[in-house]
Amino acid sequence: MNKQNDGFGCRLIVDCPDKRGVVAKVSTSLSNLGATILEAHQHSDVASGHFFMRYEVARDAATSPEAWGAGFLLEGLSDVRDELGLNVRVSSMAERPKVALLATKASHCLVDVLQRWRSGELHCDITCVIANHPEMGEYADWYKVPFHHVDFTHQPKAAAFQEVDCLLDDHQVDLTVLARFMQIIPAPMIAKHHGRMINIHHSFLPSFVGARPYDQAFERGVKLIGATCHYVTEELDEGPIIEQEVIRVSHTDTPADLRRKGRMCEREALGRGLRLHLEGRIFIHGNKTVVFSD
């Protein structure tokens, strides 16, 4: 069965303090509402005593499509939600979140995300590319995506970031992706987009934070390098980790070799991390994540 079937497929995201009966009562309620469960994940975090659950559901063939959908399910689950103290989110799997891509000079992550989107791997609408170098518009043009150049050189950074934030508002963006956008996002903007801004860092965090991580890795003589996709927080390069990728290196590799190999890790970690977010597979829990892979 196609998970999005006839446009009535929905995604159910639940978290709460861990307790007995959550799975049974939610599953029973969904059945009573005419939902068939297509995919189910649960996790109990022993350390924090918190429970996480993600369902993909479809309308049962015997259920009338009239009024059936995310709003119908959310209302129908209100009793069990209140009884068990659940945090519940329901969304249509047909919805396409609006995504903005921010970039600087490096194009590999930007182009990779655009290609994954164009090929249908990423279920979203990329509404714009924003960059602080005008030549990045060439790549946006390839994919017929609106491009905005924001000048960070001839105006204060605060004004430049205000311009970026206004563009995100104008495009009604649901998720902002820093595809090697080499600028530090100001705290008010991070707070405004909390949990809706992800970054790719060219290091296997928490190792080699900050600038020039491949040079740091070369000096340390590591045998593995990597990249980290994470949510953006006020603490630079310390946000909750979504996805990581590594590749083996050797003593013969130069810093340029590490950067070349590292770009493969960056593309893969960002592409997978972005898809996990778009599919609602990530729970932010403190400074960690619970990730339900497909």
N, C-alpha and C positions, 0 to 999 in steps of 0.2 A: 504493500500500500504506500502511495506517495504520502510523506509525512504532512505535506501541506494540503493534501487531498483536494477538496472542492472549495478551498478558500476559508474553511471553517476550522483549520488546525490551530491550536493554541498552545502556548507555553506557560506552565505554571511554576512559579518560583516561590519557595516557602522556607522560612527560617524561624527558629524559636528556641527558647531554653529546652534542652533535651527532656523528653517525658514520654511515657508510654501512650500508645494509642494514636499517635499522629498519622502514621501511614495508613492504618486501618480506617480511621474515620474520614480522612481526606479522600482515600480511594473509594470508599462507599458513597460519599457525597458526590464524587465525580460520576460514578456509575448511575446514581439516581438522576443526575442532570443530563444523562444521555451522552456521556463522554467515554470513548475507548482509549485506554492508555497505550501509547505506541512506544514510549521510551521512559524509563524511570531510573533515577539515581538518588541514593540517600547516603548521608554521612553524619555520624555522631562524633563530635570533637570531644574526646575524653578530657583533655586538659582544661577546656573552658566550659564544658557541660552544655554545649550548644549543638543544635541539630539543623541540618540543611537538606533540602529536598528539591529536586527538579523533575518535572513531568512534561512530556510532550503528549498531547491528547488530540483526538479527532472526534468529530461528531459521529455518533453511532448512526448506522444506515437507517435505523428505524425511527430516528429522531427528526422531527420537522426542522428544517433550516431556519424557519422564521424566528428572528430575534436571538438565535443561538450564536454565541461568540464570546469574546473576552469579557465584555460587560455582564453578560448573562451568567457566566461562570463565577465571576467575582462576587456578584450579588448572591448567587446560589450557595456560595461557600461562607457567607457572612456568619451564619450560626456556629459552624465549627471553628471558624477563625476566632470569634469572640470567646467561645468555650475554652479553647486551648491556648489563647494568647499568641496567635500566629501572625507573623509578618507575611503577607501574601501579595504577590504581583502576578497578574495574568496579562499576557499580550498575544496578539494575533501573530501567527508565524508568517502570515502574508505581508506584514508590515515591513517596510524597508527603511531602517534608520538612516538619517541624513548625516553624512560624514564629511569633515573637512580635513585636508592634508596640509600640514605646514612643513616647509623645507627650507634649506639654506643653499649650499652649493652641491653637496653630494646627491646624486640623482638615483642611485641604485635602489634604495628603499622606496622612494616615490614611484618610480617606474614599475617596480615589482608589485606594489599594491594596486596601481592602476590596471596592470595587466590581469591580476587575479580578479579584480572587479569586472573588467571587461569580459573575461572568460566565464563569469558566472559563479566563481568560487566563493565570492563574498556577497552575501545577500544584503545589499545596502544601496543607497544612492550617494555617490560622491558629488557633492554640490559645488565644491570649489577647491582650488589649490591656492595657498597663500605662501609667498616666499619673500625673503628680504634681498633676493638677487633676481633681477628681471629676466635673465637668461633661462630661468626655470620654467618660464611660460611656454617654452618650446615643447616641453613634455606634456603639459596640460593640453596644448593645442593638438598633439597627436591623438589624444583620447576625447577631444571635444568637451573638455571640462572648463568652466569659467576660471580665469586666472586673475589674481590680484597681487600686484607688487606693493609691498609696504617698505618704505625707506627707513632703515634703522641708522643710517649714517648722518643724514643732514637734519635730524630732529631728535629731541630727547627720547630716550627709550620708552619713558612713560607714555608719551604721545603716540609712539609707534604701536605699543601694545594696546592702547585705547582704540586705535584704528583696527587692529586685528580683532579685538573683541567685538567691535561694532559689526565687522564683516561676519563673524560667527553668528551674531544675533540676526543680521539681515538674511542669512541663509538658513536660519532656524535649525542650527546644527545640533544633533543629538550626541555626537562623539567627535572629538578632535584628536587627530593622530599626528604626533611629532615624528615625521619621517626623516630623521636626522636634521631637525631644526635646532641649530646650535645657538640658541638664546635661552637664558634663564627666565622662566615664566614668573611674573610677579605674584606675590601671595594672594592679593584680592582676586585675581583672575583664576588662580588655582581653586580657591574656595568656591567661587561661582560655578566652576565646572567640576566639582568634586566627584570622583568616580566616573567621569566622562571625558577624561583626557589621558591618553596613553603615549608612552615614549619608547623608543628603542635606544638602548645604550650599548655602545660597542665595547662591552666588557662582560665577563661572567660575574655579575655582582654577587656578593659585596666586594670582590677584588677589584682593584684598580679603578676607583671612582674618579670622577672629574675628567680633566682634559688629558689627551694623549695616552689613552690606556694601552694601546698597542706598543708604544715605546716603553711604557712602564713594564709591560709583560716581557718585552725583549730583554730589558735590563735585569729582570728577575730570573730569566732563563726557564720560563714555564714550558711544559710539554703539552698543555691544552690551553686554547683560548676560546672565547665564546662571546655571546651577545645575550642581552636580557631585555625582554619586553615587560614593562611595569607601568603601573598607574603613577601619575605625576602628583607629588605632594610637595609641601613647602621644604621638606628636607631633601636636598639635591641628591638624586640618584638613590634614594632610599625608600621609594614608594613600594606598595605591595607588588610582588612579582607575579606575573601572569604566565610567562613562558621563557625558557632558556634553551640555547643551542650551543654545542661545543664542536670543535674540530681539533685534531691532533696536529702539533707542529714539532719541529726538530731544531737542533742546534745549528743547522745549516740555513735556517730561515732568517732573513733580514727583517727589519721593521716593515719594509714595503711588502714583503711576503706575508707577514702577519696581517697587515691591513687588507691585502687581496683575499686571503683566506677568510678573514673575519667578516668581510662583506657578505659571504655566503651565509654565515651564521645570522647576521643581522636581518637579511631578507627573510630567512625561514622563520626565525623567532617572531618577527613582527607580523608576518602573514598568518601564522598559526594563532598568535595572541589576539590579533584583530578578529579572526573568525570566531574564536572562543567567546569573545565579548559580544559580538553581534548575535550569537546564538544563545545568549543568556546562560552561559555555562560557568560563570565566575561569580563567587560570593566574596566580597571584601570583608574580612573578619580581623579587626584590629589592623596590624601592619602585615598581615598574611592574607593569602587567598585560599579558598576551596575551589578547585577547578574540576568539573565533571567533563572529562574528555568524551568524544563521540566514539 
